[in-house]
Amino acid sequence: MSTTAFTTAITQARDLLRWRSPLRTELWAARLAAGLEPDAAALFARELVNDGTPEARLTLAALSVVDMAPLADPDDVDTGDVFADPDILPDRLRALGQPDMLSEASEGRDGPDHSEAPDEALGERDDVGEALGKSEDVGEALGKSEDVGEALGEIDDVGDRGEASAYTTMGRAAMRTLPAWVARMGRVTCDGAWYGCADRYGQQTLAALRFRYDNGKEPHLLVVGIDQVNGGLAVDALVEEVKFLDDLDLQPADPAVVAGRVLDAFELTGRVMGAMVADTLPAVRPLALARARVVPHPIRQAPDETVTAFQDLPDLPGAREAFEKLVEFVGDRPRWWSPGRVSTFFTSWLPREAVLSDEAIAAMPAVARAWTRFHGDHPEVLAQVDADAPRLPALMADDSLAGLAKRIALTQRPSAPDR
């Protein structure tokens, strides 16, 4: 990190010491972490330790509670003797720093306590909140718009590394030399979770987790946009006031399931080279990962309950067989049901992949209509079913459209008895 950037970070930390807002400080640390290149993270940490001021110690403490593992893994980064002996870090930091004038006893002289002012604590959002609040389609604001940022490139696996981040050890040591409010950073409880579609056709879903600090102050909401069209990538995230939930059409869900979906989505994004995400995502990603990991026992790869909630199967011969093929097609993204997906299902996937009885082929349009009604009964989706369904028998009878797996399955099918 350049000298100018380091000076800027110290100046910002000085302001944060006056604000005394754990949430504001964590949001700042997430943006700071997003701006650190892997090869610069260790040098930045060394500068902070050598500086030793309260501002430098606050920076170390704040970075320790956001997800720094992809930047500061001791196995990947040569951190030198700065991290050599964690046991001496508290004394070393005190020796390098100034006297603890910002102790708990002196907090009242540092300025007003803004930990009860979430509007201010969430103020530096680069208008993300405004963009989302004014959008009639939250899904577009969370990554479908043309403003989607450039590719992030390859990111390390975001799996749980726990103590792997060298910032963790240094940050905890620094935290013990700072005012009491600093120790509240990262000490949050998840007291609610929601999940649902972000747009009309479920091309994106929203995963929302609500948190509060252990003193009950600064409640806040983490919202992650998960793209369904491209496999479940995390495409945007924000931290907002709890009342932001009022603008979202989401259903209550198990926090462990929602947290698992958030972690799954970020892990997938990290594994996809050139993943297209919103340009606001990197600055929130470190805090989003840290928050999701606070939730006890996240359930990874949790199945979507949409299929089991569907109870309107038509009473027709072959309907169950047809529905099983529809479920196979939608896979682990059953909330996405758009005119385009309907057309792909009828005109491409079924003729290429599915082996169906004549009864199932005949029942498939009625099953698709029932599934469409379950997904909001959108007229344009029903119109697509009506447009493509009449062609299905002919397409299913055209062996030239069958894929290899279907061809093999057809050869293994018992022949009908001669009459």
C-alpha positions as CSV (number, residue, x, y, z in Angstrom):
1,M,0.0,0.0,0.0
2,S,1.3,3.4,-0.9
3,T,2.3,6.0,1.7
4,T,-0.6,8.2,0.6
5,A,-3.1,5.3,1.1
6,F,-1.6,4.4,4.5
7,T,-1.9,8.1,5.6
8,T,-5.5,8.2,4.4
9,A,-6.3,5.0,6.3
10,I,-4.8,6.5,9.5
11,T,-6.8,9.7,9.0
12,Q,-10.0,7.8,8.5
13,A,-9.3,5.7,11.6
14,R,-8.8,8.9,13.6
15,D,-12.3,9.9,12.7
16,L,-13.7,6.5,13.5
17,L,-12.2,6.6,17.0
18,R,-14.4,9.7,17.5
19,W,-17.5,8.1,16.1
20,R,-17.1,5.0,18.2
21,S,-19.4,3.0,15.9
22,P,-18.6,-0.7,15.6
23,L,-20.7,-1.0,12.4
24,R,-19.3,2.0,10.7
25,T,-15.8,0.8,11.5
26,E,-16.4,-2.7,10.2
27,L,-17.9,-1.4,6.9
28,W,-14.8,0.8,6.6
29,A,-12.5,-2.2,7.2
30,A,-14.3,-4.2,4.6
31,R,-13.7,-1.5,2.0
32,L,-10.1,-1.2,3.1
33,A,-9.6,-5.0,2.8
34,A,-11.1,-5.0,-0.6
35,G,-8.5,-2.5,-1.7
36,L,-5.5,-4.5,-0.5
37,E,-3.7,-6.7,-3.0
38,P,-2.5,-10.0,-1.7
39,D,1.2,-9.1,-2.0
40,A,0.6,-5.8,-0.2
41,A,-1.4,-7.0,2.8
42,A,1.6,-8.2,4.8
43,L,3.5,-5.0,4.2
44,F,0.5,-3.0,5.2
45,A,0.2,-5.0,8.4
46,R,3.9,-4.3,9.1
47,E,3.4,-0.6,8.7
48,L,0.5,-0.7,11.1
49,V,2.5,-2.5,13.8
50,N,5.5,-0.2,13.3
51,D,3.3,2.9,13.5
52,G,1.7,1.7,16.7
53,T,-0.7,4.6,17.2
54,P,-4.3,4.2,18.4
55,E,-5.3,4.7,14.8
56,A,-3.0,2.0,13.5
57,R,-4.2,-0.4,16.3
58,L,-7.9,0.3,15.4
59,T,-7.1,-0.5,11.8
60,L,-5.6,-3.8,12.8
61,A,-8.5,-4.6,15.1
62,A,-11.1,-3.7,12.4
63,L,-9.3,-5.8,9.8
64,S,-9.3,-8.8,12.1
65,V,-13.0,-9.0,12.3
66,V,-13.7,-9.0,8.5
67,D,-12.7,-11.8,6.2
68,M,-9.1,-11.3,5.4
69,A,-8.2,-14.9,4.7
70,P,-7.8,-14.5,0.9
71,L,-5.3,-11.7,1.6
72,A,-3.4,-12.7,4.6
73,D,-2.9,-16.4,4.9
74,P,0.5,-17.1,6.6
75,D,0.8,-20.2,4.3
76,D,0.8,-18.0,1.2
77,V,2.2,-14.7,2.4
78,D,5.7,-14.1,3.8
79,T,4.8,-12.0,6.8
80,G,8.3,-12.0,8.3
81,D,9.0,-11.6,12.0
82,V,6.0,-9.3,12.5
83,F,3.9,-12.4,13.2
84,A,6.6,-14.6,14.6
85,D,5.5,-14.6,18.2
86,P,1.8,-13.9,18.8
87,D,2.3,-14.1,22.6
88,I,4.4,-10.9,22.7
89,L,2.1,-8.9,20.4
90,P,0.1,-7.1,23.1
91,D,3.3,-5.8,24.8
92,R,4.9,-4.9,21.5
93,L,1.8,-3.0,20.3
94,R,1.7,-1.1,23.6
95,A,5.4,-0.3,23.4
96,L,5.1,1.0,19.8
97,G,1.9,2.9,20.5
98,Q,1.0,6.0,22.5
99,P,-0.4,5.8,26.0
100,D,-3.9,4.4,26.2
101,M,-5.6,7.8,26.4
102,L,-8.6,6.3,24.7
103,S,-9.4,3.9,27.5
104,E,-12.9,3.1,28.5
105,A,-12.7,5.8,31.2
106,S,-12.0,8.5,28.7
107,E,-14.6,7.5,26.1
108,G,-16.9,10.3,27.2
109,R,-14.3,12.9,26.2
110,D,-13.8,11.5,22.7
111,G,-17.1,12.9,21.3
112,P,-20.6,11.6,21.0
113,D,-21.4,7.9,20.9
114,H,-22.9,7.3,17.4
115,S,-23.4,3.6,17.9
116,E,-27.2,4.2,18.1
117,A,-27.3,6.1,14.8
118,P,-27.5,3.5,12.1
119,D,-28.3,6.1,9.5
120,E,-25.0,7.7,10.1
121,A,-23.2,4.4,10.5
122,L,-24.4,3.3,7.1
123,G,-23.7,6.7,5.5
124,E,-20.7,5.8,3.3
125,R,-22.4,3.5,0.9
126,D,-21.7,5.2,-2.4
127,D,-25.4,5.5,-3.0
128,V,-25.9,1.8,-3.1
129,G,-28.8,2.0,-0.6
130,E,-30.4,4.8,-2.6
131,A,-30.1,2.9,-5.9
132,L,-31.7,-0.1,-4.3
133,G,-34.4,1.9,-2.5
134,K,-35.5,3.6,-5.7
135,S,-35.5,0.6,-7.9
136,E,-38.8,-1.1,-8.6
137,D,-36.9,-4.2,-9.4
138,V,-34.5,-5.0,-6.6
139,G,-33.0,-7.8,-8.7
140,E,-31.8,-5.3,-11.3
141,A,-30.1,-3.2,-8.7
142,L,-28.4,-6.2,-7.2
143,G,-26.5,-7.2,-10.3
144,K,-28.8,-7.6,-13.4
145,S,-28.3,-4.0,-14.5
146,E,-25.9,-2.9,-17.2
147,D,-23.8,-1.3,-14.5
148,V,-22.4,-4.7,-13.4
149,G,-18.7,-4.3,-12.7
150,E,-15.9,-5.9,-14.5
151,A,-14.7,-9.4,-13.6
152,L,-13.0,-10.0,-10.3
153,G,-10.7,-12.6,-11.7
154,E,-9.6,-15.6,-9.7
155,I,-10.2,-15.3,-6.0
156,D,-9.0,-17.8,-3.4
157,D,-11.4,-20.3,-2.0
158,V,-13.6,-18.6,0.6
159,G,-13.9,-21.7,2.8
160,D,-13.6,-21.3,6.5
161,R,-10.0,-20.7,7.5
162,G,-10.7,-19.5,11.0
163,E,-7.3,-18.5,12.6
164,A,-5.5,-18.6,9.2
165,S,-5.5,-14.9,8.8
166,A,-2.5,-13.3,10.4
167,Y,-4.6,-10.2,11.0
168,T,-6.7,-12.1,13.5
169,T,-3.9,-12.6,16.0
170,M,-2.6,-9.0,15.6
171,G,-6.0,-7.5,15.6
172,R,-7.1,-9.2,18.8
173,A,-3.9,-8.1,20.5
174,A,-4.5,-4.5,19.3
175,M,-8.1,-4.7,20.4
176,R,-7.1,-5.1,24.0
177,T,-5.3,-1.8,24.0
178,L,-8.3,0.2,22.6
179,P,-11.6,1.5,24.0
180,A,-14.3,-1.0,25.0
181,W,-16.5,-0.3,22.0
182,V,-13.9,-1.6,19.7
183,A,-14.2,-5.1,21.2
184,R,-17.9,-5.2,20.1
185,M,-16.9,-5.4,16.5
186,G,-17.8,-8.8,15.1
187,R,-19.7,-9.7,18.3
188,V,-23.1,-9.9,16.6
189,T,-26.0,-12.2,16.9
190,C,-28.2,-13.2,13.9
191,D,-31.8,-12.7,15.0
192,G,-33.6,-13.3,11.7
193,A,-33.3,-14.5,8.1
194,W,-35.2,-14.2,4.9
195,Y,-35.0,-15.6,1.4
196,G,-36.9,-15.1,-1.9
197,C,-37.0,-13.9,-5.4
198,A,-35.4,-10.6,-6.3
199,D,-37.3,-10.1,-9.6
200,R,-40.4,-11.2,-11.4
201,Y,-39.0,-14.5,-12.8
202,G,-36.6,-15.5,-10.0
203,Q,-33.6,-15.0,-12.1
204,Q,-32.0,-13.7,-8.9
205,T,-32.7,-14.5,-5.3
206,L,-32.1,-12.4,-2.2
207,A,-30.6,-13.9,1.0
208,A,-31.1,-11.6,4.0
209,L,-29.6,-11.9,7.5
210,R,-30.4,-9.5,10.3
211,F,-27.8,-8.9,13.1
212,R,-27.4,-6.9,16.3
213,Y,-24.4,-6.3,18.5
214,D,-24.3,-7.8,21.9
215,N,-25.3,-4.5,23.5
216,G,-28.4,-4.3,21.2
217,K,-27.3,-1.3,19.3
218,E,-26.8,-0.7,15.6
219,P,-29.1,-3.5,14.2
220,H,-28.4,-4.0,10.5
221,L,-29.3,-6.2,7.6
222,L,-27.0,-8.0,5.2
223,V,-28.6,-8.7,1.8
224,V,-26.8,-10.8,-0.8
225,G,-28.0,-11.0,-4.4
226,I,-27.6,-14.6,-5.8
227,D,-27.7,-15.1,-9.6
228,Q,-29.7,-18.1,-10.6
229,V,-29.2,-17.9,-14.3
230,N,-25.4,-18.5,-14.0
231,G,-25.4,-21.1,-11.4
232,G,-25.9,-19.4,-8.1
233,L,-23.1,-16.7,-8.0
234,A,-23.1,-14.0,-5.4
235,V,-23.4,-10.9,-7.6
236,D,-23.9,-8.1,-5.1
237,A,-24.2,-7.5,-1.4
238,L,-25.1,-4.6,0.9
239,V,-25.5,-3.7,4.5
240,E,-28.5,-1.7,5.2
241,E,-30.9,-0.6,8.0
242,V,-33.3,-3.2,9.2
243,K,-36.3,-1.2,7.7
244,F,-34.9,-1.9,4.3
245,L,-36.4,-5.3,4.6
246,D,-39.9,-3.7,4.3
247,D,-39.1,-3.1,0.6
248,L,-38.3,-6.7,-0.1
249,D,-40.8,-9.4,-0.9
250,L,-39.0,-12.1,1.1
251,Q,-40.2,-15.0,3.3
252,P,-38.8,-15.9,6.8
253,A,-36.2,-18.7,6.6
254,D,-33.9,-20.7,8.8
255,P,-30.8,-18.5,9.5
256,A,-28.5,-21.5,9.1
257,V,-29.9,-22.3,5.7
258,V,-29.6,-18.7,4.5
259,A,-26.1,-18.3,5.8
260,G,-25.1,-21.5,4.1
261,R,-26.5,-20.2,0.8
262,V,-24.5,-17.0,1.2
263,L,-21.3,-18.9,1.8
264,D,-22.1,-21.3,-1.1
265,A,-22.7,-18.3,-3.4
266,F,-19.5,-16.5,-2.5
267,E,-17.5,-19.7,-2.8
268,L,-18.8,-20.3,-6.3
269,T,-18.1,-16.7,-7.3
270,G,-14.5,-17.1,-6.1
271,R,-14.0,-20.2,-8.2
272,V,-15.3,-18.8,-11.4
273,M,-12.7,-16.9,-13.4
274,G,-14.1,-13.8,-14.8
275,A,-17.3,-13.9,-12.8
276,M,-19.4,-10.8,-13.6
277,V,-20.5,-9.1,-10.4
278,A,-21.6,-5.6,-9.4
279,D,-18.8,-3.2,-8.8
280,T,-20.2,-2.7,-5.3
281,L,-19.6,-6.3,-4.3
282,P,-15.8,-6.3,-3.4
283,A,-16.2,-3.6,-0.8
284,V,-18.9,-5.6,1.1
285,R,-17.6,-9.1,0.5
286,P,-15.2,-9.3,3.5
287,L,-17.9,-8.2,6.0
288,A,-20.6,-10.4,4.3
289,L,-18.4,-13.5,4.7
290,A,-17.6,-12.6,8.3
291,R,-21.3,-12.1,9.1
292,A,-22.4,-15.4,7.4
293,R,-19.9,-17.3,9.5
294,V,-21.2,-15.8,12.7
295,V,-24.5,-17.8,12.2
296,P,-24.2,-21.1,14.1
297,H,-23.8,-24.2,12.0
298,P,-24.5,-22.9,8.5
299,I,-26.1,-25.5,6.3
300,R,-24.2,-25.8,3.1
301,Q,-25.8,-26.9,-0.2
302,A,-29.3,-26.8,1.4
303,P,-32.0,-27.9,-1.0
304,D,-34.6,-25.3,-2.0
305,E,-38.0,-26.0,-0.6
306,T,-39.9,-24.7,-3.6
307,V,-40.5,-28.2,-5.1
308,T,-41.8,-29.7,-1.9
309,A,-44.1,-26.7,-1.5
310,F,-45.8,-27.3,-4.8
311,Q,-49.1,-29.1,-4.2
312,D,-51.1,-28.4,-7.4
313,L,-50.2,-31.3,-9.6
314,P,-52.9,-31.9,-12.2
315,D,-54.9,-35.2,-11.8
316,L,-54.0,-36.5,-15.2
317,P,-52.3,-39.8,-16.4
318,G,-48.6,-39.2,-16.6
319,A,-48.6,-36.0,-14.6
320,R,-46.3,-37.4,-11.9
321,E,-43.8,-38.6,-14.5
322,A,-43.9,-35.3,-16.3
323,F,-43.4,-33.3,-13.1
324,E,-40.4,-35.4,-12.2
325,K,-38.8,-34.4,-15.4
326,L,-39.6,-30.7,-14.8
327,V,-38.0,-31.0,-11.4
328,E,-34.9,-32.6,-13.0
329,F,-34.8,-29.7,-15.4
330,V,-35.0,-26.9,-12.8
331,G,-32.5,-28.6,-10.6
332,D,-31.3,-26.7,-7.6
333,R,-32.6,-23.4,-9.0
334,P,-36.4,-24.0,-9.0
335,R,-37.4,-20.4,-8.3
336,W,-36.2,-19.3,-11.8
337,W,-39.1,-19.7,-14.2
338,S,-39.2,-17.2,-17.0
339,P,-40.5,-17.3,-20.6
340,G,-37.0,-18.0,-21.8
341,R,-36.6,-21.0,-19.5
342,V,-40.0,-22.3,-20.5
343,S,-38.9,-22.2,-24.1
344,T,-35.7,-24.0,-23.4
345,F,-37.5,-26.7,-21.4
346,F,-40.1,-27.5,-24.2
347,T,-38.1,-27.0,-27.3
348,S,-34.5,-28.0,-26.3
349,W,-34.1,-29.8,-23.0
350,L,-37.0,-32.3,-23.2
351,P,-36.3,-33.4,-26.8
352,R,-32.6,-33.8,-26.0
353,E,-32.7,-35.3,-22.5
354,A,-36.0,-36.8,-21.5
355,V,-37.4,-40.2,-22.1
356,L,-41.2,-39.9,-21.5
357,S,-44.3,-42.0,-21.9
358,D,-47.0,-40.8,-24.2
359,E,-49.1,-40.0,-21.2
360,A,-46.4,-37.9,-19.7
361,I,-45.9,-36.0,-22.9
362,A,-49.6,-35.3,-23.1
363,A,-49.7,-34.1,-19.5
364,M,-46.6,-31.9,-19.6
365,P,-48.4,-28.7,-20.8
366,A,-50.9,-28.9,-17.9
367,V,-48.1,-29.6,-15.5
368,A,-46.1,-26.6,-16.8
369,R,-49.2,-24.4,-16.5
370,A,-49.7,-25.5,-12.9
371,W,-46.0,-24.8,-12.1
372,T,-46.4,-21.4,-13.7
373,R,-49.4,-20.5,-11.6
374,F,-47.4,-21.5,-8.5
375,H,-44.7,-19.1,-9.6
376,G,-47.0,-16.1,-9.8
377,D,-49.2,-16.9,-12.7
378,H,-47.5,-14.4,-15.0
379,P,-49.4,-14.1,-18.3
380,E,-46.3,-13.9,-20.4
381,V,-45.0,-17.1,-19.0
382,L,-48.3,-18.9,-19.5
383,A,-48.3,-17.5,-23.1
384,Q,-44.9,-19.1,-23.7
385,V,-46.2,-22.5,-22.4
386,D,-49.1,-22.2,-24.8
387,A,-46.8,-21.3,-27.7
388,D,-44.3,-24.1,-27.2
389,A,-46.5,-27.0,-25.9
390,P,-48.2,-27.9,-29.2
391,R,-44.8,-28.7,-30.7
392,L,-43.7,-31.0,-28.0
393,P,-45.0,-34.4,-29.3
394,A,-43.3,-33.9,-32.7
395,L,-40.1,-32.8,-31.1
396,M,-40.1,-35.7,-28.7
397,A,-40.6,-38.1,-31.7
398,D,-37.6,-36.6,-33.6
399,D,-34.7,-39.0,-32.7
400,S,-32.2,-36.6,-34.3
401,L,-32.7,-34.2,-31.5
402,A,-31.9,-36.8,-28.8
403,G,-28.6,-36.4,-26.9
404,L,-26.2,-39.3,-26.2
405,A,-27.6,-40.1,-22.8
406,K,-31.1,-40.3,-24.2
407,R,-30.0,-42.4,-27.2
408,I,-28.4,-44.9,-24.8
409,A,-31.5,-44.9,-22.6
410,L,-33.8,-45.6,-25.5
411,T,-31.7,-48.6,-26.6
412,Q,-32.0,-50.1,-23.2
413,R,-35.7,-49.6,-23.0
414,P,-37.7,-52.9,-23.2
415,S,-39.4,-53.4,-26.5
416,A,-43.2,-53.3,-26.6
417,P,-44.7,-56.8,-27.0
418,D,-46.0,-57.7,-30.4
419,R,-49.7,-57.6,-30.7
